[in-house]
Amino acid sequence: MSPAMQYSQPLVSVVIPTYNRPEYLHQAISSAINQTYQNIEIIVSDNCSPENPQEIVESFGDPRIRFWRQPQNLGMIANQMHAFKMARGKYLASLHDDDMWNQDFLAKLVPPLEENSNLILAFCDQYIIDANSKIKHTLTKVNTRSYKRHQLAAGVHQPFYKIGLIDQSIATAAACLIRNDLIDWDSIPAEVGGMWDLYLTYLCCISGYGAYYHPEKLTLYREHEQTDTQLSGSKNAQAKIRKAKNEIFCYQIFRDAPELKAFKTYFQEKWLESHTTLGIGLLRNQQTELARSFLWQALKQQKFNFRTIAALSLSFIPKMLANPAIGIPKSN
């Protein structure tokens, strides 16, 4: 690509928040640098990792990379939002520090947005990879079907409330390109926590603009032992509590949004399920009385939920809950 052609294309900001994953970070940055679409800036925001990754970043010798290191750990959401606010591009894409992109990820998602000013985002399907970057084909197929991308028509979707917030087909944090000037990054509250990507999808949904789906698998999403779902013991309890609180906050907003009136019952049910999840996390953390308050609230507003009833029953024998082997039915 000639310099004239390169800079006639709109700037894309690639945002890579990172914390303590030097090997994966190197791979993520490499996948951004090697994009066939070259007019990009790469923003690496380090959340005060124990080992400063600046040397890794500088080893690429690429002037398109902008590096920022937080003086102290701000938490995931604050570091993520800080990086978004640094973005100067017309379009913005989030790249996890442990994920990767195919070389043509941007080349295939920029054109639909350039051709149609009524679109706020373009997204694609993704592969699931393991800790060693090997594609997990069975899990990839399950992932695609779980988020109903296997039956999603290519092209424009407007409105896209259902595919965005019910089916959650849009992987905003890993496989999506967004029109930057249509998002007020200051409007994303800290309480969304790890649900920031779904909340971002919500903001895109209620914008009135459309979404474009490109059905190819253009990104590689990594599953490994450092993710919350892979944690165990007390760490898993803390992760469950944290996630449930984020869900309660988000689902209440979605439930009450006038644009989502048709889906109010769905979000009410998700809000109540999150109360049960929080109750179970608190039980694991030996906060029995507080757990009961959330479980009672869920039970009083649900027709019948065996998971809630089971958790509430077990709350009266808290010593048993210290044993992770004691099972409580999982939500779908």
N, C-alpha and C positions, 0 to 999 in steps of 0.2 A: 504494500500500500504506500503510495507516494505521500510526502508530507502535506501537500496541498489537499489531497483527498482525505487524509486522516483528520485534519483540523477543520474540514468543511462539515464533518459529522459532529453531532452534539456530544458534549462532554458527559460521560457517565462516571458517577462516584461509586466506587466499590468500598464498602465499609466492612472492616474486619476488626471487631472487638476481640481482645484476647486476654487470657489469663493462664499462665503456667502450662502451656502446651507447646514447647519449642519445636518439637519434631513435626507435629501436625501443622503448626503455624507456617513453617517453611513450605510445606506442600500446598497450603491454601494460597499463600502469596504467589507461588509459582503458577498455580492455575489461573490466577488473575492476570499476571504478567503475560502469560502465553495466549491470552485471548486474541482471536483473529481480528476482533474489533479493538483498535488500538487507542482511540482517543478517550483515555480513562485517567482518573486519579484514584490512587489506592490509599485509603485512610486506615492506618493500623493504630488502634487505641488500646494501650496496655493498661490493665487494671491493677497496676503495682504488683506484678508478678515477683516472686522471691528471686528469680533470676531475670535480670533485665534483658528483654529480647532485642534490644536496639542493634546489637551486633549482627543478629540474624537478618534484620531488616536492611541494614546497611550493606550486607554481603551481596545483595542483588545489584547494587549500584544503579538503580533505576530512579531517575529524577521525578517520576510520576508518583512515587511513594511519599506520603506524608505520615510521619510518626509522632505519636503523642504518648507520653507515659504519665499516668495519674500519680501525684505525690503520695497518695494513700488509696487503699482499696475502697471504692465507692459503692460496691455492690454491682451486680450484673446490669440491672436496668439503667442505672445512672451512667455507667460507662458506655452502654449501647446508645443512649440518647445523646450523650456528648459527641460521640462519633458521627451520628446522623446530622447534628447541628453544624459540624465542620464541613459537611458536603457542599460543594459548589456546583455540582453537575446539574444538567437539565433532568437527568434520570439518576436513580439511586438503587443500588442493590446491596442487600446484606449477605455477607459470606461468613459463616461461622469459621472460627479458627481451626476447627477439626474437620471441615468439609472441603469439597473441591468442585470445580466446574469443568465441563467439557470445553474445549477450545472455542466452540462456536456458540456458547451460551448467549453472550451478548449480541453476537451477529444475527441471531435468529429472533431475539426478543425486542431489539431496538426498532427495526423497520415497522412493525404493526403500530407502535406508538407514534412514530413519525408520520405515518400515513393517515392516522385517525386521531384528531385532537380531542375527540369525545371519550377517549380511553384514559383511565388513570393508571392501569397496570397491565402487564403481560406476564404470564407464568407458564410453567412447563411441568412435566412429570420428572421423577427422579429415581436414581438407583439407590439401594441401601448397600453400604459397604461395612466391612468389619474393621477391627483395629489395625489390620495389616493392609488396608485398602483393597481387599478382595471383594468383588461384587457378590452379594448374597442373593442369588436369583430367586429362590423361593420366597424369601422375605420381601424382596422387591415387588414380586407379583402380589403378595398379600397386602403390602403397603398401598399399591396402586388401587386395588379393589376396595380396601378399607376406606379410602378417601374418595371413592367412586370416580376416579379419573378414567377408569377403563370404559365408562359409559358416557363420558363427557364429550360433547361435540367440539371439534376444533373451531376456532374463530371467536367472534364477539358474543359476550353474554352481558345483557343489560335489561333489567337490574340483575345483580348477582348475589342477593341476600342468601339464598338457599345454598348455593355451591360454596359461598365464602364462609358462612357462619354455622350452617347446619351440617353439611357434608364436610366442611373444612378442606375442600379440594385444593385451596390455594396455600402453598407453603411459603408464606410471606417472608419468613426468616431465611429461607434456603434456596428457593427456586422461583424468584419473582423480581421483576423490574418495575419500579414505581416512578411516576411523574412527580418530581421532587417538590415543585412549587405549589402543589395542591394539598400538601400535608403540613399542618402546623405542629411541629415536633414538640412544642411547649404544651400542647393540649393532651399529651399522653401522660397520665398521672403515675407516680411511683408505685401506687397500690396495685397496678396491673402485674408487676413483677414479671415472672416467667411467662405470663400470658400476653406479653406485649405484642407478639406477632398476631394473635387473634384480635387484639384490640385495634391494631393497625389495619387489619382486614375490615373490621367494623367501620373505622373512619373512611376507608375507601368505599365500602358498600353504601354508606349514607351520603356520599359526596354527590350522587346523581350521575356520575360518570360510569363507563362500562369497563369490562375486563376482557382480555384476549387470552385464549388458551392455545398453546402450542403443544401438541401431544407427545413430542419426543422426550426421551429421558436425557436431559442436558446437565443435570447436576448429580453429585454423589454425596449422599447424606450418611454420615458415619455413626454407627451404634457401637459403643464401647463401655468399659467399666466405669468411666468417670461421669456418665450421665445419671440424673436423678433416679431413673427407673432401674438402674443397675445397683443402686446402693442398698445396704442391708443394715439391720440392727437399728441403733439409735439414730444414725444418719438418715436412714430411710424414714423414720418417724418425723424427723425435722423436715425432710423434703416433702412428705405428705401434708404436714401442717402448712408449710409455706405455699404449696401449690393450691391447696383447698382455699386458703384465704384469698389468693389471687382470683380463683374461680368465682367465689362468692361476690367479690367486688365487681368483676366483669359481667357476670350473668345478671346481676341486678340492673346494671346499666342497660344491657341488651333487652331485658324484659320490659323496661319502662320506656324504651325509645319509641316514639310515635311511628317512625319509619318501619319498625319491626313488629307492629301491632299484630300482624297475621301469625307471628311465631311466638306470641307472648306465653302461651301454654307450654311450649317446648322449653323456653328459657326459664320459666318458673320451675319446671321439673329439674333442670340442670342445676338451678340455684339450690334446690332442696337436696339433691344428690351431693352437692359440695359440702353442705352442712354435715351430712353423714360421713363423708370422707374426712372432714376436719375432726369430727368426733372420734373417729377411729385413730387418727394420728395422735390426738391428745391422750387417748387411752394408752397407746403404745408408749407415750411419753410420761405415763403415770399421773396425768392431770385429770383425774376421774370426774370430779364434780363439774369442772368446766366442760368436759366432754359431754356429760349428760345434758347440759343446757342446750347444746347444739343438736344432739340426737332427739331430744324432746321436741324442739322446734320443727325439725324435719318430720317427725312422726305425726305431729298434730295436723300438718298440712298435706300429708300424703295419704292416698286411699289405702294402700297396703304396700309395704316395702320390707321384704324379709331381711335384707341387709341391715336396714336401720334397726329393726326389732332385735336381730341377733347381736348387734353391737351394743344396744342398750341393755340387753340381758347380761351380756358379759361384763358390763360396767359395774355390776354388783359383785363381781369376783375379780377385782383388779390385779391380784397377785398372779393369776393365771396369764394375764395379758403381758407380763414381763417376758413370757416365753414366746418367741416369734413363731413357734410351731402351732400356736393356737390360731386357728384360721377364722377369718370373717369373709363372707362371700364378697367377691370383687364386683364392681360395677362394670357395665359394658363399655 
